[in-house]
Amino acid sequence: MTMPDAQALARRWVREEILELGAYAVPAFDGQVKLDAMENPHGWSSEMVAAWLEHLQKLALNRYPDPRAEALTAGLRRFFNVPDAAQLMLGNGSDELIQLLCLALNRPGAGMLVPEPSFSMYAMISRFAGMRCVGVPLKADDFDLDLPAMLQAIEREQPALVMLARPNNPTGNSFSREALEAVLDAAPGLVVVDEAYAPFAGESVMAEIERRPNLLVMATVSKIGLAGLRLGLLAGSAGWIEQLDKLRLPYNINSLSQASAAFALQHEAELRERIARVCHDRDVLHQALLSRDDLQVWPSEANFLLVRLVNADATAAHAGLRARGVLVKNLDGSHPALTGCLRITVGSPEENQLLLEALGGVLEACGQQKLR
Ligand SMILES: *Cc1c(COP(=O)(O)O)cnc(C)c1O
């Protein structure tokens, strides 16, 4: 069978809404400064690497992983301060957990409500699952929840699921606690607070699980230095987790990830120290970016900064940075509130310096082009 035949066959049988989707583009990049995906820039010491490899030697790869991931679960509970009364479900990245939430809650007509702009995977995964997704714009000035608009949308849509990233990606701010509580009070269904960046903000609603029957808290190890492991967690009342867990494929967390994450979590002080370094370097980078009058920079409680290029075309600047070996995320065109915006992950001090130099060069080149 030739390739065009396969294409025609696929077009005939694959769901309409999947045919319409563009693929999630993860750009290939072999430049030196990768600041597009909120990875932690700091590797491990050679002593840590040696101890980790020794830890891995105990694994029996001919066996399936521990289906309950017990050693790992204990470490995650400690690190993320999960209340004893709460249950945990682990996912192959929190992306998988979002997918399971959609699969579980997508009764006919059910909807997901998300503030916009937020993490793009919410809308994308809801589409994969065939679940309706409704966006509610954030406040234009500070990107906080627009509470009247949220409450109105909750009343109108009766969403099965509200997804709130706190701190939010890509805006970097934490939605105010008051607005969050009001959403929790009003939502008829489930509210998931996605705390992917909470370790950088130092604030969490994890303890609220015990008081709020409609709250689940999601977390991930991706942004704290373990993106390669693909490991996320969902914490909440047994009533929810028992149902969601039925959808989880057995052994979804492989042995290498379980053992590696459990090992890393035994070195909590090192993990916390690297988070603190990123927070410090974020504030240094923030100040440096603020000192330029051709940029607008928002405050961030996460490990990235949102900037708007005031005089230059963001798509051209993004390409210019890339040509100079620096990869950031171009948000221009992704949402009206993000016109002219780039999202820059905080790197090591050296990487941040290279970014600043490259950005200076690119913006100068853009300015000269405008003058001509
Ligand atoms: C990066 C990110 C995630 C993805 O986490 P994984 O565990 O790597 O799948 C989830 N939520 C938000 C808001 C993120 O920015």
The ligand as a Tripos MOL2 file, in Angstrom:
@<TRIPOS>MOLECULE
LIG
   15    15     1     0     0
SMALL
NO_CHARGES

@<TRIPOS>ATOM
      1 C1          4.4830   22.3430   32.3770 C.3       1 LIG1
      2 C2          3.1120   22.3230   32.9140 C.ar      1 LIG1
      3 C3          2.4790   21.1230   33.1940 C.ar      1 LIG1
      4 C4          3.0170   19.8440   32.6080 C.3       1 LIG1
      5 O1          3.5120   19.0340   33.4780 O.3       1 LIG1
      6 P1          4.0610   17.5840   33.0930 P.3       1 LIG1
      7 O2          4.0370   16.9600   34.4190 O.co2     1 LIG1
      8 O3          5.4110   17.8010   32.5240 O.co2     1 LIG1
      9 O4          3.1160   16.9440   32.1000 O.co2     1 LIG1
     10 C5          1.2430   21.1350   33.8210 C.ar      1 LIG1
     11 N1          0.6500   22.2970   34.0960 N.ar      1 LIG1
     12 C6          1.1990   23.4850   33.7950 C.ar      1 LIG1
     13 C7          0.4740   24.7340   34.1240 C.3       1 LIG1
     14 C8          2.4390   23.5190   33.1890 C.ar      1 LIG1
     15 O5          2.9640   24.6990   32.8360 O.3       1 LIG1
@<TRIPOS>BOND
     1     1     2 1
     2     2     3 ar
     3     2    14 ar
     4     3     4 1
     5     3    10 ar
     6     4     5 1
     7     5     6 1
     8     6     7 2
     9     6     8 1
    10     6     9 1
    11    10    11 ar
    12    11    12 ar
    13    12    13 1
    14    12    14 ar
    15    14    15 1
@<TRIPOS>SUBSTRUCTURE
     1 LIG1         1 GROUP 0 **** ****
